[in-house]
C-alpha cells in the first residue's frame, strides 16, 4: 500500500470519530493485506512497544499527579504562589503560571495539571474579578508547561522510542519550560493592564513565610525527583515510584487528606489513563513497523529532498507537519506516529535527537491548546463553563508565545542542550 493511501486512510478514520488506537490498528492491518505472513508479527510488535523498562514511569507519574491533586497538595502550592507573585500585574494570572511551574515538577502531564490546579485557580480568579474566559485560557496554557519541565510523560515515550537518555531529555526541557512561563507571564501582564484586572496587595513577609512553611514539604517533591536523577541516585522510572511514595506519605500521613475511598478512586483513574496510553502505544508500535516495512521514511526523505535540501527549510516543514497534526491528534499520538518517520530526516540534517525531542514536545503542547481536539481546552472549558470557541480565541496570545519559544529552541540548540551536560 502506498504511503499516501496509508495516511489518507488514517485521516479518514480519525475524521469519522474512530478512536486513535483503533484507527492506527485498522489502517495497519489494511496496509498488510498484501503481506499476510507478516501479520503473524502483529502481536509481537504490539507487545514489544509497551514493555520497555522506561515506560514503567508513565503509570507512576500519572499516579503521582492524581495523588497530589486529591491529597491537598495543590491548594498549598497555590497559596504559596499567591503570596509570592500575586501582587504583580495580572495577579492571580501570574500565580496561575507560577503554580504550574511548581506542579510541573510532580506530575509530568498537562491535562492532570489543568484538571488539578484548574479547579482551584479558575474559582479564585473569577471570585477576584477576572473574566472566566481569561481565567480558563491562562489555566489551559500554563498547564502545558508541565510536560516540558521535568518530569515529563511525553519525554519518557520519546526516549523509549529513540533510545535517547530520558534523564538528558528531562534536563533539556528545563530552559524551554521556563521560557514558556516567561512568554505567558508577559502576555498576562499586557492583557491585564489593558483590561485593568485587579492587583493584589503585596503579601507581608510573615504571610509569605507561613505559606512557604505550609507548602515546604510539597515543594520538596520536584527537588527530590530532579535532584535524585541529577545525583545519579535513581533513574527517571525509579523517580516516578519515589514521587508516588512521597505523595502518599504527604497526603495520607502528614496532611491526612487521603482516605481509602479517595485512594481507590485515584487507582482506578490511574489505571484507566494508563491503559488508554498503552493501547495507543501498542497500536502505534505496529503502525510504525508497517511504515518501515512499506519504506515510508525513505519515501519521505526522497520527497522532501526533491523539494529542498536546506536543513532550515526541512526543519520548518517538520515543525509545520507537527503543528497541523497536533490540531487533530492528541500529543502522544503525534509523537508515536511522527518519531519513526522524522528521525531519519533528523539524522540527515545533523540535528541532535534531544533537541528535536524538545521541539516535538513543544509542538504537541501547542496542539493541546488548538481546536478541534485540544484536550486541555476541553478539560478547562468544562471547569470554567466557557464555550470552546470563546476559549480558543482567548488562548491565542499564549499559543503565539509558545510558538516563539519553539522557534527559538529550533534554531538556538544551546537553549535545550546546555543543561543536558548536568547528566554524565
TIDO-84467 format. One record per residue (C-alpha): residue in one letter; chain; x, y, z negated. Coordinates in steps of 0.5 Angstrom, whole numbers. Each point is the difference from the previous one (the first is absolute). Last residue first. Layout:
N
{"A", "A", {X, Y, Z}}
...
//
This chain:
424
{"X", "A", {54, 25, -65}}
{"X", "A", {-6, 4, -2}}
{"X", "A", {1, 7, -1}}
{"X", "A", {2, 0, 7}}
{"X", "A", {-7, 0, 2}}
{"X", "A", {-1, 7, -2}}
{"X", "A", {4, 3, 6}}
{"X", "A", {-5, -4, 5}}
{"X", "A", {-6, 4, 0}}
{"X", "A", {2, 7, 0}}
{"X", "A", {6, -2, 3}}
{"X", "A", {-3, -2, 7}}
{"X", "A", {-2, 7, 2}}
{"X", "A", {-4, -1, 6}}
{"X", "A", {-6, -5, -2}}
{"X", "A", {0, 2, -7}}
{"X", "A", {-1, 8, 2}}
{"X", "A", {-5, -3, 5}}
{"X", "A", {-4, -4, -6}}
{"X", "A", {1, 6, -4}}
{"X", "A", {-4, 5, 5}}
{"X", "A", {-5, -6, 1}}
{"X", "A", {-1, 0, -8}}
{"X", "A", {-2, 8, 0}}
{"X", "A", {-4, -1, 6}}
{"X", "A", {-4, -5, -3}}
{"X", "A", {-1, 4, -7}}
{"X", "A", {-2, 6, 4}}
{"X", "A", {-5, -5, 4}}
{"X", "A", {-4, -2, -7}}
{"X", "A", {-5, 5, 0}}
{"X", "A", {-3, -2, 7}}
{"X", "A", {0, -8, -1}}
{"X", "A", {-3, 2, -7}}
{"X", "A", {-6, 3, 4}}
{"X", "A", {-1, -5, 5}}
{"X", "A", {1, -6, -6}}
{"X", "A", {-6, 3, -3}}
{"X", "A", {1, 2, -8}}
{"X", "A", {-2, -3, -6}}
{"X", "A", {7, 0, -3}}
{"X", "A", {0, -7, -2}}
{"X", "A", {-3, -3, 6}}
{"X", "A", {4, 5, 4}}
{"X", "A", {7, -2, -3}}
{"X", "A", {0, -7, 2}}
{"X", "A", {-3, 1, 7}}
{"X", "A", {6, 6, 1}}
{"X", "A", {5, -5, -3}}
{"X", "A", {-2, -6, 5}}
{"X", "A", {1, 5, 6}}
{"X", "A", {-4, -4, 5}}
{"X", "A", {-3, 5, 4}}
{"X", "A", {3, 4, -2}}
{"X", "A", {7, 2, -2}}
{"X", "A", {2, 0, -7}}
{"X", "A", {3, -7, -1}}
{"X", "A", {3, 1, 7}}
{"X", "A", {4, 6, -2}}
{"X", "A", {3, -5, -5}}
{"X", "A", {1, -5, 6}}
{"X", "A", {5, 5, 3}}
{"X", "A", {3, 1, -7}}
{"X", "A", {1, -8, 0}}
{"X", "A", {3, -1, 7}}
{"X", "A", {5, 6, -1}}
{"X", "A", {2, -3, -7}}
{"X", "A", {1, -6, 4}}
{"X", "A", {4, 3, 6}}
{"X", "A", {5, 3, -5}}
{"X", "A", {1, -7, -3}}
{"X", "A", {1, -3, 7}}
{"X", "A", {5, 5, 1}}
{"X", "A", {0, 2, 7}}
{"X", "A", {4, -2, 6}}
{"X", "A", {-5, 1, 6}}
{"X", "A", {0, -7, 1}}
{"X", "A", {0, -2, -7}}
{"X", "A", {-7, 4, -1}}
{"X", "A", {-2, -3, 7}}
{"X", "A", {1, -7, -2}}
{"X", "A", {-4, 2, -7}}
{"X", "A", {-6, 3, 4}}
{"X", "A", {-4, -6, 2}}
{"X", "A", {1, -5, -6}}
{"X", "A", {-1, 6, -5}}
{"X", "A", {-6, 3, 4}}
{"X", "A", {-5, -5, -2}}
{"X", "A", {1, -1, -8}}
{"X", "A", {2, 7, -1}}
{"X", "A", {-7, 2, 3}}
{"X", "A", {-4, -5, -3}}
{"X", "A", {3, 3, -7}}
{"X", "A", {-2, 7, 2}}
{"X", "A", {-7, -2, 1}}
{"X", "A", {-2, 1, 7}}
{"X", "A", {-4, 5, 5}}
{"X", "A", {4, 6, -1}}
{"X", "A", {6, -3, -2}}
{"X", "A", {1, -3, 7}}
{"X", "A", {0, 7, 2}}
{"X", "A", {5, 2, -5}}
{"X", "A", {4, -6, 1}}
{"X", "A", {0, 1, 8}}
{"X", "A", {2, 7, -1}}
{"X", "A", {6, -2, -4}}
{"X", "A", {2, -5, 5}}
{"X", "A", {0, 5, 6}}
{"X", "A", {4, 5, -5}}
{"X", "A", {5, -5, -1}}
{"X", "A", {1, -1, 8}}
{"X", "A", {0, 7, 1}}
{"X", "A", {6, 1, -5}}
{"X", "A", {4, -6, 2}}
{"X", "A", {-1, 2, 8}}
{"X", "A", {0, -6, 5}}
{"X", "A", {-7, 3, 3}}
{"X", "A", {-6, -3, 3}}
{"X", "A", {4, -6, 3}}
{"X", "A", {3, -1, -7}}
{"X", "A", {-7, 0, -3}}
{"X", "A", {-3, -6, 5}}
{"X", "A", {7, -4, -1}}
{"X", "A", {-1, 0, -8}}
{"X", "A", {-7, -1, 0}}
{"X", "A", {1, -6, 5}}
{"X", "A", {5, -3, -5}}
{"X", "A", {-4, 1, -6}}
{"X", "A", {-6, -3, 4}}
{"X", "A", {4, -7, 1}}
{"X", "A", {-6, -4, 0}}
{"X", "A", {3, -4, -5}}
{"X", "A", {2, 6, -4}}
{"X", "A", {-7, 3, 0}}
{"X", "A", {-3, -7, -2}}
{"X", "A", {5, 0, -6}}
{"X", "A", {-2, 7, -2}}
{"X", "A", {-7, -3, 0}}
{"X", "A", {1, -6, -4}}
{"X", "A", {3, 5, -5}}
{"X", "A", {-5, 5, 1}}
{"X", "A", {-5, -6, -2}}
{"X", "A", {4, -1, -6}}
{"X", "A", {1, 7, -2}}
{"X", "A", {-8, 2, 0}}
{"X", "A", {-2, -6, -4}}
{"X", "A", {6, 2, -5}}
{"X", "A", {-3, 7, -1}}
{"X", "A", {-7, -2, 0}}
{"X", "A", {2, -6, -5}}
{"X", "A", {4, 5, -4}}
{"X", "A", {-6, 5, -1}}
{"X", "A", {-5, -5, -2}}
{"X", "A", {5, -3, -5}}
{"X", "A", {2, 7, -3}}
{"X", "A", {-8, 1, -1}}
{"X", "A", {-1, -6, -3}}
{"X", "A", {6, 1, -5}}
{"X", "A", {-2, 7, -2}}
{"X", "A", {-8, -2, -1}}
{"X", "A", {3, -6, -5}}
{"X", "A", {5, 5, -3}}
{"X", "A", {-6, 5, -1}}
{"X", "A", {-4, -5, -4}}
{"X", "A", {6, -2, -4}}
{"X", "A", {0, 7, -2}}
{"X", "A", {6, 5, 2}}
{"X", "A", {-1, 7, -4}}
{"X", "A", {4, -2, -6}}
{"X", "A", {5, 6, 2}}
{"X", "A", {6, -4, -3}}
{"X", "A", {-2, -8, 0}}
{"X", "A", {-4, 0, 6}}
{"X", "A", {1, 5, 5}}
{"X", "A", {8, 1, -2}}
{"X", "A", {1, -7, -1}}
{"X", "A", {-4, -2, 7}}
{"X", "A", {4, 6, 4}}
{"X", "A", {7, -3, -3}}
{"X", "A", {-2, -7, 3}}
{"X", "A", {-2, 3, 6}}
{"X", "A", {6, 4, 1}}
{"X", "A", {4, -6, -1}}
{"X", "A", {-3, -4, 5}}
{"X", "A", {1, 5, 5}}
{"X", "A", {7, 1, -2}}
{"X", "A", {1, -7, 1}}
{"X", "A", {-2, 1, 7}}
{"X", "A", {4, 6, 1}}
{"X", "A", {6, -4, -2}}
{"X", "A", {3, 1, -8}}
{"X", "A", {5, 2, -4}}
{"X", "A", {4, 3, 6}}
{"X", "A", {1, 7, -3}}
{"X", "A", {-4, 3, 6}}
{"X", "A", {-6, -5, -1}}
{"X", "A", {0, 1, -7}}
{"X", "A", {0, 7, 0}}
{"X", "A", {-5, 0, 6}}
{"X", "A", {-5, -4, -4}}
{"X", "A", {1, 2, -7}}
{"X", "A", {0, 8, 2}}
{"X", "A", {-6, -1, 3}}
{"X", "A", {-3, -3, -6}}
{"X", "A", {3, 5, -5}}
{"X", "A", {-5, 5, 2}}
{"X", "A", {-6, -5, -4}}
{"X", "A", {4, 0, -6}}
{"X", "A", {1, 8, 0}}
{"X", "A", {-7, 1, 1}}
{"X", "A", {-2, 2, -7}}
{"X", "A", {7, 3, -1}}
{"X", "A", {-1, 4, 6}}
{"X", "A", {-7, 3, -1}}
{"X", "A", {3, 2, -7}}
{"X", "A", {6, 4, 3}}
{"X", "A", {-4, 3, 5}}
{"X", "A", {-5, 2, -6}}
{"X", "A", {5, 3, -4}}
{"X", "A", {4, 4, 5}}
{"X", "A", {-7, 3, 2}}
{"X", "A", {-3, -1, 6}}
{"X", "A", {0, 5, 5}}
{"X", "A", {-7, 3, 2}}
{"X", "A", {-4, -4, 5}}
{"X", "A", {0, 3, 7}}
{"X", "A", {-7, 0, 3}}
{"X", "A", {-1, 0, 8}}
{"X", "A", {0, 7, 4}}
{"X", "A", {-2, -4, 6}}
{"X", "A", {7, 3, 4}}
{"X", "A", {4, -1, -6}}
{"X", "A", {-2, -7, -1}}
{"X", "A", {1, -2, 7}}
{"X", "A", {7, 3, 0}}
{"X", "A", {2, -3, -6}}
{"X", "A", {-4, -7, 2}}
{"X", "A", {4, 0, 6}}
{"X", "A", {7, 2, -3}}
{"X", "A", {-2, -6, -5}}
{"X", "A", {-1, -5, 6}}
{"X", "A", {7, 2, 3}}
{"X", "A", {3, -1, -7}}
{"X", "A", {-3, -7, -1}}
{"X", "A", {2, -2, 7}}
{"X", "A", {7, 2, -1}}
{"X", "A", {0, -4, -7}}
{"X", "A", {-2, -6, 4}}
{"X", "A", {5, 1, 5}}
{"X", "A", {5, 0, -5}}
{"X", "A", {-2, -6, -4}}
{"X", "A", {-2, -5, 6}}
{"X", "A", {8, -2, 2}}
{"X", "A", {0, -2, -7}}
{"X", "A", {-5, -5, 1}}
{"X", "A", {2, -2, 6}}
{"X", "A", {7, -2, -3}}
{"X", "A", {-3, -4, -5}}
{"X", "A", {-4, -4, 5}}
{"X", "A", {6, -2, 4}}
{"X", "A", {-1, -1, 7}}
{"X", "A", {-2, -7, 3}}
{"X", "A", {-5, 3, 5}}
{"X", "A", {-7, -3, -2}}
{"X", "A", {2, 0, -8}}
{"X", "A", {2, 7, 0}}
{"X", "A", {-6, 3, 4}}
{"X", "A", {-5, -4, -5}}
{"X", "A", {4, 2, -6}}
{"X", "A", {0, 7, 3}}
{"X", "A", {-7, 0, 1}}
{"X", "A", {-1, -2, -8}}
{"X", "A", {4, 6, -2}}
{"X", "A", {4, 1, -7}}
{"X", "A", {3, 5, 2}}
{"X", "A", {-3, 7, 3}}
{"X", "A", {-3, -1, 6}}
{"X", "A", {-6, -5, -1}}
{"X", "A", {-2, 5, -6}}
{"X", "A", {1, 7, 4}}
{"X", "A", {-6, -2, 4}}
{"X", "A", {-5, 1, -6}}
{"X", "A", {2, 7, 0}}
{"X", "A", {-4, 1, 7}}
{"X", "A", {-6, -3, -3}}
{"X", "A", {0, 4, -6}}
{"X", "A", {1, 6, 4}}
{"X", "A", {-6, -1, 4}}
{"X", "A", {-4, -2, -5}}
{"X", "A", {1, 6, -5}}
{"X", "A", {-1, 5, 6}}
{"X", "A", {-6, -3, 3}}
{"X", "A", {-3, 0, -8}}
{"X", "A", {2, 7, 0}}
{"X", "A", {4, 2, -6}}
{"X", "A", {-4, 4, -6}}
{"X", "A", {3, -4, -6}}
{"X", "A", {-5, -5, 0}}
{"X", "A", {1, -2, 7}}
{"X", "A", {8, -1, -1}}
{"X", "A", {-1, -4, -7}}
{"X", "A", {-5, -5, 4}}
{"X", "A", {4, 0, 6}}
{"X", "A", {7, -2, -4}}
{"X", "A", {-3, -5, -5}}
{"X", "A", {-4, -4, 5}}
{"X", "A", {6, 1, 5}}
{"X", "A", {5, -3, -4}}
{"X", "A", {-2, -7, 0}}
{"X", "A", {-3, 0, 7}}
{"X", "A", {5, 4, 4}}
{"X", "A", {6, -3, -4}}
{"X", "A", {-3, -7, 2}}
{"X", "A", {-1, 2, 7}}
{"X", "A", {7, 2, 1}}
{"X", "A", {3, -6, -3}}
{"X", "A", {7, 0, -3}}
{"X", "A", {-3, -1, -7}}
{"X", "A", {5, 3, -5}}
{"X", "A", {5, 5, 3}}
{"X", "A", {-6, 3, 4}}
{"X", "A", {-3, 2, -7}}
{"X", "A", {5, 5, -1}}
{"X", "A", {0, 3, 7}}
{"X", "A", {-8, 0, 0}}
{"X", "A", {0, 4, -7}}
{"X", "A", {4, 5, 3}}
{"X", "A", {-5, 1, 6}}
{"X", "A", {-6, 0, -4}}
{"X", "A", {3, 5, -5}}
{"X", "A", {2, 4, 6}}
{"X", "A", {-8, 0, 2}}
{"X", "A", {-1, 1, -7}}
{"X", "A", {3, 7, 0}}
{"X", "A", {0, 2, 7}}
{"X", "A", {4, 6, -1}}
{"X", "A", {5, -2, -6}}
{"X", "A", {-3, -1, -7}}
{"X", "A", {-2, -7, 0}}
{"X", "A", {7, -3, 1}}
{"X", "A", {3, -3, -6}}
{"X", "A", {-7, 0, -5}}
{"X", "A", {-4, -3, 6}}
{"X", "A", {6, -5, 1}}
{"X", "A", {0, -2, -7}}
{"X", "A", {-8, -1, 0}}
{"X", "A", {0, -4, 7}}
{"X", "A", {5, -5, -3}}
{"X", "A", {-4, -1, -6}}
{"X", "A", {-6, -1, 4}}
{"X", "A", {4, -5, 5}}
{"X", "A", {2, -4, -6}}
{"X", "A", {-7, -2, -3}}
{"X", "A", {0, -7, 2}}
{"X", "A", {-4, 0, 6}}
{"X", "A", {4, 3, 5}}
{"X", "A", {7, -2, -3}}
{"X", "A", {-3, -8, 0}}
{"X", "A", {-2, 1, 7}}
{"X", "A", {7, 3, 2}}
{"X", "A", {4, -5, -3}}
{"X", "A", {-5, -6, 3}}
{"X", "A", {1, 3, 7}}
{"X", "A", {8, 0, -1}}
{"X", "A", {-1, -7, -3}}
{"X", "A", {-4, -2, 7}}
{"X", "A", {5, 3, 4}}
{"X", "A", {7, -2, -3}}
{"X", "A", {-1, -7, 2}}
{"X", "A", {1, 2, 7}}
{"X", "A", {8, 0, -2}}
{"X", "A", {0, -7, -1}}
{"X", "A", {-2, -1, 7}}
{"X", "A", {-6, -5, 1}}
{"X", "A", {-5, 4, 4}}
{"X", "A", {2, 0, 7}}
{"X", "A", {3, -7, -1}}
{"X", "A", {-8, -3, -1}}
{"X", "A", {-2, 4, 6}}
{"X", "A", {5, -3, 5}}
{"X", "A", {0, -7, -3}}
{"X", "A", {-8, 0, 1}}
{"X", "A", {1, 3, 7}}
{"X", "A", {6, -5, 2}}
{"X", "A", {-5, -5, 3}}
{"X", "A", {-3, 5, 5}}
{"X", "A", {7, 0, 4}}
{"X", "A", {-3, -7, 3}}
{"X", "A", {-6, 4, 3}}
{"X", "A", {5, 5, 4}}
{"X", "A", {-5, 3, 5}}
{"X", "A", {-6, 1, -6}}
{"X", "A", {6, 4, -4}}
{"X", "A", {-2, 7, 1}}
{"X", "A", {-8, -2, -2}}
{"X", "A", {3, -2, -6}}
{"X", "A", {4, 6, -2}}
{"X", "A", {-6, 4, 2}}
{"X", "A", {-4, -3, -5}}
{"X", "A", {5, 0, -5}}
{"X", "A", {1, 7, 0}}
{"X", "A", {-7, 2, 1}}
{"X", "A", {-2, -5, -6}}
{"X", "A", {5, 4, -5}}
{"X", "A", {-2, 7, 3}}
{"X", "A", {-7, -1, -2}}
{"X", "A", {-5, 0, 6}}
{"X", "A", {-3, 7, 1}}
{"X", "A", {-1, 0, 7}}
{"X", "A", {6, 5, 1}}
{"X", "A", {4, -5, -3}}
{"X", "A", {-2, -6, 5}}
{"X", "A", {1, 5, 6}}
{"X", "A", {7, 3, -3}}
{"X", "A", {3, -8, -1}}
{"X", "A", {-3, -1, 7}}
{"X", "A", {3, 6, 3}}
{"X", "A", {7, -2, -3}}
{"X", "A", {0, -7, 2}}
{"X", "A", {-2, 2, 7}}
{"X", "A", {5, 5, 1}}
{"X", "A", {6, -5, -3}}
{"X", "A", {-2, -5, 6}}
{"X", "A", {-3, -7, -2}}
//
